Amino acid sequence: MEFDFNELRELLTVLSQTDIAELTLKSDDFELVVRREGRMGDCSTTKLSMATEGAVVNPPPSPPLPTLSPQPSLSAAPPLTPAGGSRLAEVVSPMVGTFYRAPAPDEPPFVDTGDRIRVGQTVCIIEAMKLMNEIEAEVAGEIVEILVQNGEPVEYGQVLMRVNPG
């Protein structure tokens, strides 16, 4: 099997842009193990050898991989932050997607302005790549303001709701 080191560099660059922690590729001719160590975004090849007619050939050193800043976990609930020095907390979108107030079009919304919520209660859904991600409250309190319309696209970090904690 012919092995192209440019393809390897391309593969490592693509992997550095994902949250894959470890990848192993094996064939009769070679074995490649890529393991992410340390903070997210740091990739290092921990083992690469190619067997060619019984001899082991080590590839030439490749340039360092780009370092990416950590990306938010998509499964985590959105952070709640103080709103401009006021007592209000903000529910922000943890991802890019489509905002939905209800679990289905014919069902009532999870919350309305004036509703009391508890920690862990689902307050909305963000659809991203055909996956429905339930967003849960990280603070108990009263919904003061809902800033996004149902079915509207949202950005990462966009404020969705304001909550008066307590």
C-alpha positions as CSV (number, residue, x, y, z in Angstrom):
1,M,0.0,0.0,0.0
2,E,1.3,3.4,-1.0
3,F,1.3,5.9,1.9
4,D,1.2,9.7,1.2
5,F,2.5,11.9,4.1
6,N,0.6,14.9,2.7
7,E,-2.6,12.9,3.2
8,L,-1.5,12.1,6.7
9,R,-0.9,15.8,7.4
10,E,-4.4,16.5,6.0
11,L,-5.9,13.9,8.2
12,L,-4.2,15.2,11.3
13,T,-5.4,18.7,10.5
14,V,-9.0,17.6,10.1
15,L,-8.7,15.6,13.4
16,S,-7.4,18.6,15.3
17,Q,-10.7,20.4,14.4
18,T,-12.8,17.7,16.1
19,D,-13.2,16.4,19.6
20,I,-12.0,12.9,18.8
21,A,-9.7,11.9,21.6
22,E,-8.0,8.9,19.9
23,L,-7.9,7.3,16.5
24,T,-6.2,4.1,15.4
25,L,-5.7,3.1,11.8
26,K,-4.2,-0.4,11.1
27,S,-3.4,-2.3,7.9
28,D,-0.9,-5.0,6.9
29,D,1.5,-2.2,6.0
30,F,1.2,0.3,8.8
31,E,-0.3,1.3,12.1
32,L,-1.2,4.9,13.0
33,V,-2.3,5.9,16.5
34,V,-3.3,9.6,17.1
35,R,-4.0,10.5,20.7
36,R,-5.1,13.9,21.9
37,E,-3.3,14.8,25.2
38,G,-3.5,17.8,27.5
39,R,-5.9,20.6,26.7
40,M,-8.4,20.1,23.9
41,G,-6.9,21.0,20.5
42,D,-3.4,19.5,21.2
43,C,-2.8,16.5,19.0
44,S,0.3,14.4,19.0
45,T,1.0,11.2,17.0
46,T,2.2,8.7,19.6
47,K,3.0,5.9,17.2
48,L,3.6,5.7,13.5
49,S,5.5,3.0,11.8
50,M,5.3,1.5,8.3
51,A,6.4,-2.0,7.6
52,T,7.9,-2.4,4.1
53,E,9.3,-5.8,3.3
54,G,10.2,-6.5,6.9
55,A,11.9,-3.1,7.5
56,V,10.4,-0.4,9.6
57,V,10.5,3.0,8.0
58,N,9.9,6.1,10.2
59,P,8.4,9.0,8.3
60,P,10.1,12.4,8.2
61,P,9.0,14.8,11.0
62,S,5.9,16.7,10.1
63,P,5.3,20.3,11.0
64,P,3.5,21.0,14.2
65,L,-0.3,20.8,14.1
66,P,-2.4,23.9,14.6
67,T,-3.6,24.4,18.1
68,L,-7.3,25.1,18.5
69,S,-8.9,26.8,21.4
70,P,-11.3,24.5,23.4
71,Q,-14.8,24.2,22.0
72,P,-17.9,24.1,24.2
73,S,-19.4,20.8,24.9
74,L,-22.7,20.4,23.0
75,S,-24.2,18.2,25.7
76,A,-23.7,20.8,28.5
77,A,-26.4,23.1,29.7
78,P,-25.8,26.7,28.6
79,P,-24.0,29.0,31.0
80,L,-25.9,31.6,33.0
81,T,-24.3,34.9,33.4
82,P,-25.2,38.2,35.0
83,A,-26.9,40.6,32.6
84,G,-25.0,43.8,32.4
85,G,-24.5,44.3,36.1
86,S,-28.2,43.6,37.0
87,R,-29.4,40.7,39.1
88,L,-30.8,39.0,36.1
89,A,-29.1,35.8,34.7
90,E,-28.9,35.1,31.0
91,V,-29.6,31.8,29.3
92,V,-27.3,31.8,26.3
93,S,-27.1,29.4,23.4
94,P,-24.4,26.8,23.7
95,M,-24.3,26.2,20.0
96,V,-25.5,27.4,16.6
97,G,-28.9,26.1,15.6
98,T,-32.6,26.7,15.5
99,F,-34.5,27.8,18.7
100,Y,-37.7,26.0,19.6
101,R,-39.9,27.0,22.6
102,A,-41.9,23.7,22.6
103,P,-41.1,20.0,22.2
104,A,-43.5,19.8,19.1
105,P,-45.5,22.4,17.1
106,D,-48.8,21.4,18.6
107,E,-47.6,21.4,22.2
108,P,-47.4,24.2,24.7
109,P,-44.0,26.0,25.2
110,F,-41.6,24.8,27.9
111,V,-41.7,28.2,29.6
112,D,-43.4,31.6,29.2
113,T,-42.6,35.1,30.5
114,G,-43.5,35.1,34.2
115,D,-43.1,31.4,34.7
116,R,-41.1,30.1,37.7
117,I,-38.4,27.6,36.8
118,R,-36.2,25.2,38.8
119,V,-32.7,24.1,38.2
120,G,-32.5,21.3,35.6
121,Q,-35.9,22.2,34.0
122,T,-35.9,22.2,30.2
123,V,-36.5,25.8,29.0
124,C,-36.1,25.3,25.2
125,I,-34.6,23.2,22.5
126,I,-31.8,24.1,20.1
127,E,-31.8,22.0,16.9
128,A,-28.4,21.5,15.4
129,M,-27.7,19.1,12.5
130,K,-31.0,17.3,13.0
131,L,-30.3,16.7,16.7
132,M,-32.7,18.2,19.3
133,N,-30.7,19.5,22.3
134,E,-32.7,20.2,25.4
135,I,-31.4,23.3,27.2
136,E,-31.9,23.1,30.9
137,A,-32.0,25.9,33.5
138,E,-28.9,26.3,35.7
139,V,-30.7,28.6,38.1
140,A,-34.1,28.7,39.7
141,G,-36.2,31.9,39.3
142,E,-38.7,33.7,37.1
143,I,-38.5,34.1,33.4
144,V,-38.4,37.8,32.8
145,E,-37.8,38.0,29.1
146,I,-37.6,35.6,26.1
147,L,-35.5,37.2,23.4
148,V,-35.8,34.7,20.6
149,Q,-38.8,33.8,18.4
150,N,-39.8,30.2,17.9
151,G,-38.1,28.7,14.9
152,E,-35.5,31.5,14.7
153,P,-31.8,30.7,14.0
154,V,-29.5,31.4,16.9
155,E,-25.7,31.8,17.3
156,Y,-23.3,30.4,19.8
157,G,-23.4,32.7,22.9
158,Q,-26.6,34.5,21.9
159,V,-28.8,35.4,24.8
160,L,-32.0,33.4,24.7
161,M,-33.8,34.4,27.9
162,R,-33.3,36.4,31.0
163,V,-34.1,35.0,34.5
164,N,-34.6,36.8,37.8
165,P,-32.9,34.3,40.2
166,G,-34.5,33.5,43.5
